[in-house]
Amino acid sequence: MIRPILRLGDPLLQAGLDLIQGSGGVRSFGIYGLAKAPVADVESGVGTGEWDVGGGASLGLGGTATYLFADLSYWVNGDLPDLPLRNTLNYAVTIGRWLGSGRWSVSASVLGATEMIDEVDAPISVGAGLAYSTAGGRMLNAGIGTGMSEAAADRSTYIG
């Protein structure tokens, strides 16, 4: 019998400021700060036992049918008890296209970071998503991802 393992990691706290919100080519630009609180036990495999902090910026560009989101952040990572971790530069780029009536869209993304551990390839993954915009302006989305390096998860999913 296969039993799923559910492990909750450290909570991520984020605060940001939208500097640009518009309907032209530049749809959005914002900055944010992040903190990951050391709640998960180190032995669980999903926490370092240290605070991690970071900051970044995000940019949204869009035309009538195609859009692009880009995000860049820098993290100061806490070390594991027996393993020092490098600070990382993290990036994400998503390109998407609205379909038909403009309620549905498809997207492709690349996510990655610089090397965190000596002699372990930097994480990089690619993904695809599908989104639906409701009449009330809410967005429902889901997607899948595939790791392209040893440090990335083999498979990932999201729903939002």
N, C-alpha and C positions, 0 to 999 in steps of 0.2 A: 504494500500500500504506500502510495506517495502522499506525504503530508506537506502542505505548503508551509514555508517558514516566513513569518511576518516579523520583521524587525524594524522598529521605528528609530530613525536616526535623530541627530541633533536638530532642534528647531531652527529655522532660518528666519531672521527678522530683517525687514527691509523698509526703508523710508526713502522717498524720492520727491523730486520736484520737476514738474513739466515746465520747460522753458519755452517751448513752441508747441502750439496746437493749431492746426490749420487744415484747410481743404485744398491747398495748392499742391505743388510737387513735393514740398516738405510737409508731411502730415504731422510729424511729431519729433521732438528732441527733448530728452530729459537726462537728468543725472540722479544718482542714487547712492545710498550707503547700505552696507550689509553687515550683519553680525550673525554668527552661528554659535549658539550657546552650548557649552559642554554638558549635555544632559545624558546622552547615551553612554553606557558603560564601555570602556575600551575593549573589554573581552568580548563584547557583542559583535565586533567587527564593523560597526557602522558609526563609530565615534572616535575622536582622538583624545578626549579628556581635556582639551584645550579650547580656548576661544579662537575663532577664526574671524577676521574682519576684512572688509573690502569696500571698494567703491567702483562705480562705473558710469557709463553713458550709453544711451540707446537712441537710435535714429530710425524714423519711419518715413519712407518715400513712397509715393503712389501716383499712378496715372488713372485713367478711366478703367482699365482692365487688369493692370499688372501692379504689384506692390513689392517692396523690398523692406525688410527689417534687418537692422544690424545692431549688435550689442557687443561692448568691449568692457571688461572689468579686470581689476587687479585685486588679488587676494593675498593677505598676510596670513599664512597657515600656521596653526599651532603644531608642534612636533608630537609624534607618538613617543611613548616612553623609551623605546629602543631604536627609533628610526627618525632621523631629522627629515623634515619636509621642506622643499623649496617653496617660496612664494610663487604664485602663478599669474600669468596673463591669460584670461579666458575670453573666448570669442564665439559668436553665433551669427550666422547669416541665413536668412530665410527669404526665398523668392516665391511669390505666389501669383495666381491668376484667377480672377473672377470668371465664373462660367455662366452662360445663358442669361438668365434674368438678373444676375448679380447677387443672388442669395447664397449660392454655393461657390466655394473656392477650393482649389488644390494648391499644395505648396511642397517645396523641397527645401531641405535645410542641411547645413554643415555646422557642427559644434565641435569645439576643441579647446585645448589649453596647452601651455608650455609644460615641459617636463617637471613633475613634482618630486620624483624619487630618482636618484642616480641610477643609471643603467636600465631604466624602465621607459619604454617609448611613451611619448606624450599621448594623452587620450585624444581621439578624433572619432566622430561618428557622423553618419548621414541618416537622413530621415525623410519621410513623406507624411503629409497631413491632408485632412479633409475638414472643411468648416462649413457651417450653415449660419446665416444671419437671419434672425427672426424679425417679424414685422415690428416688434417693439425695440429693435436695435440691439438685442442681446446676441452674443456669438456663442455657438456650440462648436467644439472642435475635438478632434481625435487624431492620433497619429502613431506611427511606428518608427523605430530607429534600429540601426545596425552598427555595431562597433567596428571600426576599421583598424584598431590597434589593440595591443595587449592590455593597456590601461583603461580601455573603454568597456562598458557593459556589452556583452554579446548581443543582447536584444533589449529594447526598451519600448514602452508604450506610454501614452498619455491620453487623458480625456479632460476636457475643461468646459 
